Amino acid sequence: MTDAATPKPVAVVTGASSGIGAATTRRLVDEGYQVHAVARRADRLAALAVATGCETHTLDVTDTDALVELASAIGPVDVLVNNAGLGRMDATLEKGTLSDITRTIDTNVTALMVATMVFLPSMTERRSGHIVNIGSMAGLYPLASATYGASKAAVNRFCTNLRLELRGTGIRVTEICPGRVATEFYDVAVTDPAKRERSKNSGVKEITSDELADTIFYALSVPAHVNINRIELQPTEQTYGGMNFDATVPADSDIA
């Protein structure tokens, strides 16, 4: 918690209307941050503001002009949590659509990079700040969704290379790579009702959004001379890797 006489650190959280973003907003407010919650759903943001006292901004992160205006309006920030993201995981690349590709890349990669770019100047000027990017285990290990996995692999390489670009600035960069988290992810990722139910009811006890928010806060709370480069976390009963030689297994059988 911050002292009452000390200015509150300022954080921006994207994708804040539900799930990980909402939980992170709640946790950071509890820890004394002034949080700017960003998302598309105004009604969800309004409820979050009432519950936490956060400031809200209704916009689509794929709207580059809106992100530029947002950064100008908010001013200097201490923390940016790039949480907004989605997956289109109904089928293989061959059976997908062009919209699946563009929507996934625009949200998971381009918007994350633009948000980072527009909030960085205030950090570099003060030689301090922390960028937290929500990646995925799907960006590190094989997964039966080439498009989603590729987008999260891009986040992984963006984080490692950004760290190199920012050496000597005092700015920290952390990538959080979760496995299954109990959120609305599959409601958007899988449109086929039967597949959605199989994906949502895996029998695995999933990480909660609050537990993910705890992980994010841990990375933020270590001393300023320590950078938590990457955290991988997943349910105990979920793992990645190994090989499968059974050709009868459906292509979507190991969706995250």
TORKOL-4160 file (C-alpha; in steps of 0.2 Angstrom, whole numbers, padded with zeros to 4 digits, m for minus):
256
<pt num="1" X="0000" Y="0000" Z="0000"/>
<pt num="2" X="0006" Y="0018" Z="m0003"/>
<pt num="3" X="0007" Y="0031" Z="0010"/>
<pt num="4" X="m0007" Y="0044" Z="0010"/>
<pt num="5" X="0006" Y="0058" Z="0007"/>
<pt num="6" X="0014" Y="0049" Z="m0008"/>
<pt num="7" X="0007" Y="0052" Z="m0025"/>
<pt num="8" X="m0001" Y="0036" Z="m0031"/>
<pt num="9" X="0008" Y="0026" Z="m0044"/>
<pt num="10" X="m0002" Y="0026" Z="m0061"/>
<pt num="11" X="m0006" Y="0010" Z="m0070"/>
<pt num="12" X="m0015" Y="0007" Z="m0086"/>
<pt num="13" X="m0024" Y="m0010" Z="m0088"/>
<pt num="14" X="m0031" Y="m0015" Z="m0105"/>
<pt num="15" X="m0045" Y="m0028" Z="m0107"/>
<pt num="16" X="m0051" Y="m0023" Z="m0090"/>
<pt num="17" X="m0069" Y="m0026" Z="m0092"/>
<pt num="18" X="m0068" Y="m0044" Z="m0086"/>
<pt num="19" X="m0057" Y="m0059" Z="m0081"/>
<pt num="20" X="m0038" Y="m0055" Z="m0079"/>
<pt num="21" X="m0040" Y="m0037" Z="m0083"/>
<pt num="22" X="m0054" Y="m0034" Z="m0070"/>
<pt num="23" X="m0045" Y="m0044" Z="m0057"/>
<pt num="24" X="m0028" Y="m0035" Z="m0060"/>
<pt num="25" X="m0038" Y="m0018" Z="m0059"/>
<pt num="26" X="m0045" Y="m0023" Z="m0042"/>
<pt num="27" X="m0028" Y="m0029" Z="m0035"/>
<pt num="28" X="m0019" Y="m0014" Z="m0041"/>
<pt num="29" X="m0032" Y="m0002" Z="m0033"/>
<pt num="30" X="m0031" Y="m0012" Z="m0017"/>
<pt num="31" X="m0012" Y="m0009" Z="m0017"/>
<pt num="32" X="m0014" Y="0010" Z="m0019"/>
<pt num="33" X="m0012" Y="0012" Z="m0038"/>
<pt num="34" X="m0022" Y="0025" Z="m0048"/>
<pt num="35" X="m0029" Y="0013" Z="m0061"/>
<pt num="36" X="m0035" Y="0018" Z="m0079"/>
<pt num="37" X="m0045" Y="0003" Z="m0084"/>
<pt num="38" X="m0047" Y="0001" Z="m0103"/>
<pt num="39" X="m0060" Y="m0009" Z="m0113"/>
<pt num="40" X="m0074" Y="m0009" Z="m0125"/>
<pt num="41" X="m0088" Y="m0014" Z="m0114"/>
<pt num="42" X="m0094" Y="0002" Z="m0106"/>
<pt num="43" X="m0107" Y="m0006" Z="m0094"/>
<pt num="44" X="m0094" Y="m0018" Z="m0087"/>
<pt num="45" X="m0081" Y="m0004" Z="m0085"/>
<pt num="46" X="m0094" Y="0007" Z="m0076"/>
<pt num="47" X="m0098" Y="m0007" Z="m0063"/>
<pt num="48" X="m0079" Y="m0009" Z="m0061"/>
<pt num="49" X="m0077" Y="0009" Z="m0057"/>
<pt num="50" X="m0091" Y="0008" Z="m0044"/>
<pt num="51" X="m0083" Y="m0007" Z="m0036"/>
<pt num="52" X="m0065" Y="0000" Z="m0036"/>
<pt num="53" X="m0064" Y="0018" Z="m0039"/>
<pt num="54" X="m0054" Y="0016" Z="m0055"/>
<pt num="55" X="m0054" Y="0028" Z="m0070"/>
<pt num="56" X="m0062" Y="0020" Z="m0085"/>
<pt num="57" X="m0059" Y="0023" Z="m0104"/>
<pt num="58" X="m0071" Y="0014" Z="m0116"/>
<pt num="59" X="m0061" Y="0010" Z="m0133"/>
<pt num="60" X="m0056" Y="m0004" Z="m0144"/>
<pt num="61" X="m0037" Y="m0006" Z="m0142"/>
<pt num="62" X="m0036" Y="m0010" Z="m0161"/>
<pt num="63" X="m0041" Y="0009" Z="m0164"/>
<pt num="64" X="m0023" Y="0016" Z="m0165"/>
<pt num="65" X="m0029" Y="0034" Z="m0165"/>
<pt num="66" X="m0039" Y="0031" Z="m0149"/>
<pt num="67" X="m0023" Y="0024" Z="m0141"/>
<pt num="68" X="m0013" Y="0039" Z="m0145"/>
<pt num="69" X="m0026" Y="0050" Z="m0138"/>
<pt num="70" X="m0028" Y="0040" Z="m0123"/>
<pt num="71" X="m0009" Y="0041" Z="m0119"/>
<pt num="72" X="m0010" Y="0060" Z="m0121"/>
<pt num="73" X="m0025" Y="0062" Z="m0110"/>
<pt num="74" X="m0018" Y="0051" Z="m0096"/>
<pt num="75" X="0000" Y="0058" Z="m0096"/>
<pt num="76" X="0014" Y="0049" Z="m0087"/>
<pt num="77" X="0011" Y="0031" Z="m0081"/>
<pt num="78" X="0021" Y="0019" Z="m0070"/>
<pt num="79" X="0014" Y="0003" Z="m0076"/>
<pt num="80" X="0006" Y="m0003" Z="m0092"/>
<pt num="81" X="m0002" Y="m0020" Z="m0092"/>
<pt num="82" X="m0006" Y="m0026" Z="m0109"/>
<pt num="83" X="m0019" Y="m0039" Z="m0106"/>
<pt num="84" X="m0032" Y="m0036" Z="m0120"/>
<pt num="85" X="m0032" Y="m0051" Z="m0131"/>
<pt num="86" X="m0042" Y="m0065" Z="m0139"/>
<pt num="87" X="m0041" Y="m0082" Z="m0148"/>
<pt num="88" X="m0050" Y="m0089" Z="m0163"/>
<pt num="89" X="m0048" Y="m0108" Z="m0160"/>
<pt num="90" X="m0062" Y="m0116" Z="m0169"/>
<pt num="91" X="m0052" Y="m0125" Z="m0182"/>
<pt num="92" X="m0035" Y="m0127" Z="m0191"/>
<pt num="93" X="m0028" Y="m0113" Z="m0201"/>
<pt num="94" X="m0035" Y="m0121" Z="m0217"/>
<pt num="95" X="m0052" Y="m0121" Z="m0210"/>
<pt num="96" X="m0052" Y="m0104" Z="m0203"/>
<pt num="97" X="m0056" Y="m0087" Z="m0210"/>
<pt num="98" X="m0046" Y="m0071" Z="m0215"/>
<pt num="99" X="m0055" Y="m0062" Z="m0201"/>
<pt num="100" X="m0049" Y="m0075" Z="m0189"/>
<pt num="101" X="m0031" Y="m0070" Z="m0193"/>
<pt num="102" X="m0033" Y="m0051" Z="m0194"/>
<pt num="103" X="m0043" Y="m0050" Z="m0178"/>
<pt num="104" X="m0031" Y="m0061" Z="m0168"/>
<pt num="105" X="m0015" Y="m0052" Z="m0174"/>
<pt num="106" X="m0023" Y="m0034" Z="m0173"/>
<pt num="107" X="m0028" Y="m0037" Z="m0155"/>
<pt num="108" X="m0014" Y="m0048" Z="m0148"/>
<pt num="109" X="0001" Y="m0041" Z="m0157"/>
<pt num="110" X="m0002" Y="m0024" Z="m0166"/>
<pt num="111" X="m0012" Y="m0016" Z="m0152"/>
<pt num="112" X="0000" Y="m0022" Z="m0139"/>
<pt num="113" X="0014" Y="m0015" Z="m0148"/>
<pt num="114" X="0005" Y="0002" Z="m0151"/>
<pt num="115" X="0000" Y="0003" Z="m0133"/>
<pt num="116" X="0018" Y="0000" Z="m0127"/>
<pt num="117" X="0024" Y="0013" Z="m0140"/>
<pt num="118" X="0013" Y="0027" Z="m0135"/>
<pt num="119" X="0015" Y="0025" Z="m0116"/>
<pt num="120" X="0034" Y="0022" Z="m0117"/>
<pt num="121" X="0040" Y="0041" Z="m0119"/>
<pt num="122" X="0034" Y="0046" Z="m0101"/>
<pt num="123" X="0043" Y="0031" Z="m0094"/>
<pt num="124" X="0059" Y="0034" Z="m0103"/>
<pt num="125" X="0059" Y="0052" Z="m0098"/>
<pt num="126" X="0058" Y="0048" Z="m0080"/>
<pt num="127" X="0069" Y="0032" Z="m0082"/>
<pt num="128" X="0057" Y="0021" Z="m0073"/>
<pt num="129" X="0042" Y="0011" Z="m0077"/>
<pt num="130" X="0036" Y="m0007" Z="m0079"/>
<pt num="131" X="0027" Y="m0015" Z="m0095"/>
<pt num="132" X="0018" Y="m0031" Z="m0091"/>
<pt num="133" X="0013" Y="m0041" Z="m0107"/>
<pt num="134" X="0001" Y="m0055" Z="m0105"/>
<pt num="135" X="0007" Y="m0069" Z="m0117"/>
<pt num="136" X="0002" Y="m0087" Z="m0116"/>
<pt num="137" X="0009" Y="m0105" Z="m0114"/>
<pt num="138" X="0003" Y="m0106" Z="m0132"/>
<pt num="139" X="0017" Y="m0094" Z="m0137"/>
<pt num="140" X="0030" Y="m0105" Z="m0130"/>
<pt num="141" X="0024" Y="m0123" Z="m0133"/>
<pt num="142" X="0015" Y="m0132" Z="m0148"/>
<pt num="143" X="m0004" Y="m0130" Z="m0148"/>
<pt num="144" X="m0017" Y="m0135" Z="m0160"/>
<pt num="145" X="m0021" Y="m0117" Z="m0166"/>
<pt num="146" X="m0007" Y="m0110" Z="m0177"/>
<pt num="147" X="m0014" Y="m0092" Z="m0178"/>
<pt num="148" X="m0017" Y="m0090" Z="m0159"/>
<pt num="149" X="0000" Y="m0098" Z="m0155"/>
<pt num="150" X="0009" Y="m0087" Z="m0168"/>
<pt num="151" X="0002" Y="m0071" Z="m0160"/>
<pt num="152" X="0007" Y="m0076" Z="m0143"/>
<pt num="153" X="0024" Y="m0081" Z="m0149"/>
<pt num="154" X="0026" Y="m0064" Z="m0156"/>
<pt num="155" X="0022" Y="m0057" Z="m0139"/>
<pt num="156" X="0036" Y="m0068" Z="m0132"/>
<pt num="157" X="0049" Y="m0061" Z="m0145"/>
<pt num="158" X="0043" Y="m0043" Z="m0143"/>
<pt num="159" X="0046" Y="m0044" Z="m0124"/>
<pt num="160" X="0064" Y="m0051" Z="m0126"/>
<pt num="161" X="0069" Y="m0039" Z="m0139"/>
<pt num="162" X="0060" Y="m0024" Z="m0130"/>
<pt num="163" X="0071" Y="m0028" Z="m0115"/>
<pt num="164" X="0086" Y="m0026" Z="m0126"/>
<pt num="165" X="0080" Y="m0010" Z="m0133"/>
<pt num="166" X="0077" Y="m0003" Z="m0116"/>
<pt num="167" X="0093" Y="m0008" Z="m0108"/>
<pt num="168" X="0100" Y="0007" Z="m0097"/>
<pt num="169" X="0083" Y="0015" Z="m0096"/>
<pt num="170" X="0078" Y="0008" Z="m0079"/>
<pt num="171" X="0061" Y="0002" Z="m0087"/>
<pt num="172" X="0056" Y="m0016" Z="m0084"/>
<pt num="173" X="0047" Y="m0028" Z="m0095"/>
<pt num="174" X="0038" Y="m0044" Z="m0089"/>
<pt num="175" X="0029" Y="m0057" Z="m0099"/>
<pt num="176" X="0016" Y="m0067" Z="m0090"/>
<pt num="177" X="0012" Y="m0084" Z="m0099"/>
<pt num="178" X="m0003" Y="m0093" Z="m0092"/>
<pt num="179" X="m0011" Y="m0109" Z="m0096"/>
<pt num="180" X="m0029" Y="m0112" Z="m0093"/>
<pt num="181" X="m0037" Y="m0098" Z="m0083"/>
<pt num="182" X="m0055" Y="m0097" Z="m0078"/>
<pt num="183" X="m0061" Y="m0083" Z="m0089"/>
<pt num="184" X="m0073" Y="m0079" Z="m0103"/>
<pt num="185" X="m0059" Y="m0084" Z="m0116"/>
<pt num="186" X="m0067" Y="m0099" Z="m0123"/>
<pt num="187" X="m0084" Y="m0090" Z="m0125"/>
<pt num="188" X="m0075" Y="m0079" Z="m0139"/>
<pt num="189" X="m0062" Y="m0092" Z="m0144"/>
<pt num="190" X="m0074" Y="m0106" Z="m0149"/>
<pt num="191" X="m0090" Y="m0103" Z="m0158"/>
<pt num="192" X="m0095" Y="m0121" Z="m0160"/>
<pt num="193" X="m0106" Y="m0125" Z="m0145"/>
<pt num="194" X="m0101" Y="m0143" Z="m0143"/>
<pt num="195" X="m0082" Y="m0139" Z="m0145"/>
<pt num="196" X="m0085" Y="m0124" Z="m0133"/>
<pt num="197" X="m0092" Y="m0135" Z="m0119"/>
<pt num="198" X="m0078" Y="m0148" Z="m0121"/>
<pt num="199" X="m0065" Y="m0134" Z="m0120"/>
<pt num="200" X="m0073" Y="m0126" Z="m0105"/>
<pt num="201" X="m0076" Y="m0142" Z="m0096"/>
<pt num="202" X="m0059" Y="m0150" Z="m0096"/>
<pt num="203" X="m0060" Y="m0157" Z="m0078"/>
<pt num="204" X="m0044" Y="m0147" Z="m0074"/>
<pt num="205" X="m0045" Y="m0135" Z="m0059"/>
<pt num="206" X="m0040" Y="m0119" Z="m0068"/>
<pt num="207" X="m0031" Y="m0104" Z="m0062"/>
<pt num="208" X="m0042" Y="m0090" Z="m0056"/>
<pt num="209" X="m0041" Y="m0072" Z="m0062"/>
<pt num="210" X="m0037" Y="m0066" Z="m0045"/>
<pt num="211" X="m0022" Y="m0079" Z="m0044"/>
<pt num="212" X="m0016" Y="m0072" Z="m0061"/>
<pt num="213" X="m0018" Y="m0054" Z="m0054"/>
<pt num="214" X="m0007" Y="m0060" Z="m0039"/>
<pt num="215" X="0006" Y="m0066" Z="m0051"/>
<pt num="216" X="0006" Y="m0049" Z="m0060"/>
<pt num="217" X="0008" Y="m0040" Z="m0044"/>
<pt num="218" X="0022" Y="m0050" Z="m0038"/>
<pt num="219" X="0032" Y="m0045" Z="m0054"/>
<pt num="220" X="0028" Y="m0027" Z="m0050"/>
<pt num="221" X="0032" Y="m0028" Z="m0032"/>
<pt num="222" X="0050" Y="m0034" Z="m0032"/>
<pt num="223" X="0064" Y="m0021" Z="m0030"/>
<pt num="224" X="0067" Y="m0009" Z="m0045"/>
<pt num="225" X="0084" Y="m0017" Z="m0049"/>
<pt num="226" X="0076" Y="m0034" Z="m0052"/>
<pt num="227" X="0067" Y="m0038" Z="m0068"/>
<pt num="228" X="0055" Y="m0053" Z="m0068"/>
<pt num="229" X="0058" Y="m0058" Z="m0087"/>
<pt num="230" X="0045" Y="m0071" Z="m0089"/>
<pt num="231" X="0033" Y="m0081" Z="m0078"/>
<pt num="232" X="0025" Y="m0097" Z="m0084"/>
<pt num="233" X="0010" Y="m0104" Z="m0074"/>
<pt num="234" X="m0003" Y="m0117" Z="m0077"/>
<pt num="235" X="m0014" Y="m0128" Z="m0067"/>
<pt num="236" X="m0005" Y="m0142" Z="m0059"/>
<pt num="237" X="m0015" Y="m0155" Z="m0069"/>
<pt num="238" X="m0011" Y="m0146" Z="m0086"/>
<pt num="239" X="0005" Y="m0148" Z="m0095"/>
<pt num="240" X="0013" Y="m0146" Z="m0112"/>
<pt num="241" X="0025" Y="m0156" Z="m0123"/>
<pt num="242" X="0026" Y="m0174" Z="m0127"/>
<pt num="243" X="0022" Y="m0182" Z="m0143"/>
<pt num="244" X="0005" Y="m0190" Z="m0150"/>
<pt num="245" X="0006" Y="m0203" Z="m0164"/>
<pt num="246" X="m0013" Y="m0207" Z="m0164"/>
<pt num="247" X="m0019" Y="m0201" Z="m0181"/>
<pt num="248" X="m0037" Y="m0204" Z="m0175"/>
<pt num="249" X="m0036" Y="m0190" Z="m0162"/>
<pt num="250" X="m0046" Y="m0174" Z="m0168"/>
<pt num="251" X="m0035" Y="m0159" Z="m0172"/>
<pt num="252" X="m0043" Y="m0149" Z="m0159"/>
<pt num="253" X="m0041" Y="m0161" Z="m0145"/>
<pt num="254" X="m0027" Y="m0152" Z="m0136"/>
<pt num="255" X="m0034" Y="m0134" Z="m0136"/>
<pt num="256" X="m0027" Y="m0125" Z="m0122"/>
